[in-house]
Amino acid sequence: MTICSQARRPVIRCAVYTRKSSEEGLDQDFNSLDAQFEACAAYVASQKGKGWKLIPERYDDGGISGGTMERPGVQRLIGDIEAGRIDMIVVYKIDRLTRSLSDFAKLVDRLDAASCSFVSVTQAFNTSTSMGRLTLNVLLSFAQFEREVTGERIRDKIAASKKKGMWMGGMVPLGYDVDPDPAKRGLVINEAEAAHIAKIYRLYDRHECLRTVTAKAEAVGIRAKTRQFKSGQAYGGQPLGHGQIHFILTNPIYAGRIKHKAEIYDGQHAAIIDDALWQRVQAKLQAHAAKPRVRDSTTGKLREPHERSPLAGKLYDETGDRLTPSHTKSSSKAGSKRIRYYVSRRLMQAQSKDPSGWRLPALKLERAVSNAIAAHLAKHGDQLLREPDAIALYQVQRQVRELHARLLKRDETLLRALPNTITVSANTLAIELDRDALAKAIDVSPDALNEEALQIRSGFAVRRRGVEFKIITGQFEREPDQTLIKTIARAHQWLAEVRKGVSLAAIGRRHGWTDSPVRLRIRLAFLSPKITAAILDGRQPPELSVQYLLAHPIPLGWKAQDMALGFTPANFRK
């Protein structure tokens, strides 16, 4: 915020943001965006006595929905706000800025961190005042209630439609295409792909082994469906994996049925697989399903599920070799202790010392996988849906927060269900999430999930390879948090002013605050140099944000800071 040298009154730099959802009329000499801008500019002029000044830059988005933040104008606006060039956003109506509750809440947090407010000229709404902030909270509460009620109605409509056998959209399954008649909402058989589906079912009916079916399907050239996303990016066309084959074999849509949660209804589309073959395949899958056959070597009794290795059957190394559970026993005065490992199958053969094999401590690997999935969901939770809307996004984000907390506690139920395949290689941990399990965990249809969001790649390192080695990292590579960096930089600036005799109250008045927010933020200047350097490089723990630091105590001791804020040696290693 700059200071006017004549009247010594703070100048509030105002930026006008305008948006129109459709492109209709934008080619006119004076369109809706211009009308919004003039109304906002007139309002700014009326506040000249308070130091408001309109900046020359315009931020317009024409023909773009307010349900997304991927708008050129709003992205430029946010960039200039975080660069410290704007103090006030002026909009014609609140919904011009965003129609999404989750985006709105995130935006308010970013504006608070940048000491920026916004005002709606037609709704007497100004977050720079206490009454405006109260109004904001009331509006958010009512908006949340309205969206939840609307979400319930949508879910009821989807359930009723599926009960009638209607396909309700989502990812089109292999073997079908969307009906070309726009008046109909359904599926029609893609003859070429349907032949591949029938081949997969016949292969399993004959061999009763998923790995054999996967290999034979690849040998005859069966591939995943090629898809084109709205971004223009193509996806698919690769050989079908073990999990994809299982999904095809258990998907009732191929038998002419529609599944909704635990219920299955007769569909309105044509079946690819006859009922007799479908029933035979389901019976064989059930017969070959994994059973709790692991026995305790001391008692001879079956061990409970939580005592077994949750990643069993899901782990592979870069050569395609499976990692199987193993264990050793160590003896001490306190008694024997069972230590679990995941070991490449080739190392378990007699006298095998293949240096490319893996022998990973189970608990550390399970923790690394849990943390990788948790970090992925925290970072990409708003990208899980293929075509998200504000209602669905709000519901998913709430479920993702619960999953994140459970994964950080290494919930073995989730750890067993969510990963489909996990591939361990030098420096990389690649995880493919199970579509059905994730959809069930966040309460959405599997077809609604974004295919790209099911793939995870995490940084991964071990101390040494061969007979024995330990995991020393499994962190995601993170991008620097610019809001956090800017807040720390401002804290150092304020600390320098305080040392020169400027009071916290004076600093607060300059930003329209009391001294309390300044006191909270200035603590960040006392973070250790190692922590500050890690934050500048984006190597801080995933949960560390401005809001987290403001809500939690920060010890003065540097080593105590590492422990309190969740920093490990891996965070400081470039």
C-alpha positions, 0 to 999 in steps of 0.5 A: 500500500503506497502513501500519498505525499500531499494528504498523507492518506493511504492510497487503496489501489483498486482493480475491477474484475468483470466476467460474462458466462456466455460469448453472446454480445461480446462482439458489440462495441459496448458489451456486458463487460464494459457495462460492469467496468463502468459501474465499478469505476463509478463506485471507485470514483465515489470513494475517492475521499477514502483514498481509492484509486482505480488502476489502469489494468483491466481484468476481463473474462468473456465466455467463461463459467464462474464454476472454475478458477482456470480463467486468464483474467482471474489468474492475472488478477491473483498474480498481481494481488500476490505481487503486492500491486492491488489492495482492493478488488471491485466486482459488479456482483459477488458471483462475477468473481466465482460461483464455487463455494470451495474456490470462494473460500480459498480465494478469501484465504489468499486475499487475507494473506495478501492483505487485499479485500474485495467489494461488490458494488451492487450488494453493499458487500465489503470485506475490508469492514467487520460488517462485510466479513460478518456478511461473508460468513452468513452468505457462506453458511447459506450458500453451503446449505443451499448446495448441500440441499441441491446435492441431495436432490441431484443424488436422488435424481441419479438414483431414480434414473439408474433404477430405471436402467439409464446410463447417467454419463461419466467415463464411457466404458470400453466396448461402448460409445455414447448414442449419437442421437443427442435426444437419447442419453445412453450407450450403443455397442462399439462392435470392434471393442465389444469383440475385445470384451468378449475375448477377455471374458472367454479367456478368463472362463478358460484360464481362471487366472488374471495374470494369464488373461492380462498377458494374452490380452496384450499379446492379441493387441487388446488396448485401453480405450483412447480418450480425448479430454477437453484440454485436447490431451489424449489418453489411453491406448496402452495395454490393459493392466491387471486391475483394468482386466479385473474391473472389466470382468466385474463390471455389470454394465457388460451384462446389460445392467447398471450399478448404483452403489451396492444395487444392480438394475437392468439397464436400457443398453444392450449387453455384450456378454450373455448372462450364463457367461457373466454368472460363470465368470463371477463364480470363478472370480469369487472362488479365486478371491484372496482368502485369509490363509496366513497362519501364525507359526507359533499358534497355527491359527489364522492371523487377523487381517490387520496382522498381515501385509496390506500391500501384498499382491500389489507391489512390483519392481521396475522389472515387473517382478512381484514383491512378496511379503516375508519376515524374520525374527529377532531375539532379545531379552524382551523376547522375539520380534517379528520383522516384516519385509517386502522382497522381490520374488527372485531373491527368495529363490535358493542362493539368489543374490540378484543385485537388482532385487529389492528387500524393503522394510514393510512398515517404512514402505507402507508409511511411504505409500500412505504418505504419498497417497495422502499428499496426492489427495491433498494436492489434487483433491479438486482434480479427482472428478472428470467434470466437477461442479461446485456441489460435487467438488464440495462433497468430494473435498470434505471426503478427501480431508477425512481420507487424508487424516486416516492415511497419515495415521496409516489406516490399513483398511485404506492402505489395503483398498486404495492402491491397485498396483505399486511399482518401486524403482530407483528414485520413483514410487509409482502408484495406480489407485483402484478406481472402485475403491477410491470412488467408494471412499469419496462416495462418487460413481467410478465413471465420474473419476478423472483417469489422470488423477488415479496415477501417482508418482512420488520421489523415492530413495533407499540407502543401498540395494542388494541383500538389505537396505532401508527407505530414507525418503518418500516425499513428493516434490512440491512447488514453492508456496508463494503465499507462504514465502511472501508472508515470511518475507513480510515478517522479516520486513516488519521485524526490521522496522520494529528494530528501528523503533516502529510499533506493531500498532503502527504497522497494523494501521498501515494495513488496516489491522490491529496489532494482533495479526501483525504479532501473529505473522511477525513470528515467522521471521524467527523460523530457522534458516534451514526451514526458511530455505526448505520453504523457498525450495518447496520442500516443506511438509505438505500440510505446512501453510500460512494458516497452519503456522498462524494457528500453531505455536512456533518454538524458538529453538531451531531443533524444536521447530523441526519437530513441531513443524514436521520437518525431517532430514529429507526436507532439507536434502536437495 
